[in-house]
Amino acid sequence: MVEQDPAPGATGPGPVLVGVDDAHDQQIVVRHAAAEAARRGLPLHILHAVEWPLPAGASEIYREVSAPQAQAAAVLAPFTAQAHAEHPGLNVVAEPFAGRPAAALVDRSARVSLVVVGHRGTGGFPRLPLGSVSWQVATHAECPVIVVRPGRTAAHPPHRVVVGVDPADLPAEPLRFAFAEAALRGAELTLLGAGPRPQPSAAEPAAPAGEGWEGRGVLARTPGGLEDLATAWGHEYPNVTVTTRHVTGPPATALTEASHGAELVVVGSHGRTGVRRALLGSVSAEVLHTAVCPVAVVPVRPAGG
């Protein structure tokens, strides 16, 4: 029932895949996904999954095999029309799916470039606990996942991408994704570190108390570390304007506060497999729950993997 795409890199990058449910605010999630596909020059696939086999207690109306397919197709029709109307040249494919929504999206993540889901992510069957599908997809997907908060994402957010940087644990994947996203969007990129305030050099005094990013938290320009990182990556992305900031306090809090002044926050997963992969990471998990702008979760390969 679902068209299978080649793996990214075989004949080109895979499409952007968005998972939708039948909630009233999913137009915002589809709009975001369509914009992601358009700026990448990739097709948009819109997937709506109706859980099959049906859980105990489900209505008899869906007991026929054709019923979940028909229900999914009916949900997908207006989203497909919306994407075509807002991006007339965009290749849009509707994917009705009978099965578990999280499993469908995670399985497809091996063959697409990006997955977009809503923060609530019920994925086509309202019995699922709030947010369970988006959480599972962000944790287990093999490609980057952008989680959109329909009720809180600004229509015209500040033109900035923010990526959390821990000098003690510096995987390349989130940084590369953040630089690429800033380049695609023509946005400023901020490398944000958090923790104890670094000691200012003699040539650069500490920032006065009370000054900070968007009035939230005290910031200091980071000597060494982040600036060296910005310089090194800047050679690969010379057209991206990069700023570095360091915030005192917990990293998750710093990234959540930064989300008020950004159109995208980028975090990494732990890149683990099996049961341990469920441990997305305390910082990434908190940001995913609390940020006000879309959050990109980027898989990180295990060391030596």
Phi, psi and omega in degrees: 000331183254129177296134180263131180259151175293157178297145177306133180101340180287303175235016182131172181295149178285172182287174167271131182246129176241132175262130183234155169243194183256025177286161187290338187261012184287345176301326180292321179295316179295319178300317179295315180295319179296321177295321177297317179294317182296317182289339177269348184069036183241157173295157174248125174250130181247118185247131171234121183251133171252121187302129182211128003297150182290144177295160177302138178091355179292154184297144178296344182297338183257015184286337178283144184302325183286340186297312179299322179296316180294319179297315180296318180298321180294322178292322185287330188306310181292329178292321177296316178297320179299312182297319177296318182293320183278336178222081188304330181270002186280135174280112184243129180238126175272135181235087171290140186219132175257108183160187181284128187297316181296316180297321180297315182290319179295317178299317181289340183297340178284348185236012179233167181273330186202142172246135177240130178223159174278159183297323180284319169054043180288345166065021173108357177219108192293350177290337184297142179301151183304124174080002186293322182291311180299323179295314181296319181293314179298329183280323191248351184297151179267356176234170176301147180235129173254124179255122185254135176260098185303324184279350187232344181290126182289146179292324180229077184286162175304145187277072184213139171251136180239134175235133178282133184234125174246108183303336180278346182213093194239072176291149185282330190300310179296323179295315180298317179297317181296316178296317180296319179295317178298320179295316180298322185271349188064034186255158171287144178247130176247125171270116187247119173252159180214158181134201178302142181296129175292149179288128180290149176283168181297330182277350184222098182291161179295151177291142178298148179300140177096345177271137181186178183291118178054026179075013184242099175092156181267132184243154172222144176289135188269117176288144177069235181001274186295321181293321176297320179296315179299320179295316182297313181285335180297336177294328180277333181232071187293342182269001180266125174280123186242134171239154178239139180220147173235133184241135173283138179118180183296140181301318182297319178297318180298317181291322177297316177297321180294334181296340177293337182242033184218159172262348178201135170247134183247129175227165179252154169272174179280350180066026180268165179242167176065213185297323183292339178296336179295342177276083186301333186117132187297321180292308181300318181297316181293318179297319180300325181278332193243344182295149181264347177251169176303146180239129175261124176255119187250123179298139178245125180292141176299150178303128180082000182266000000 
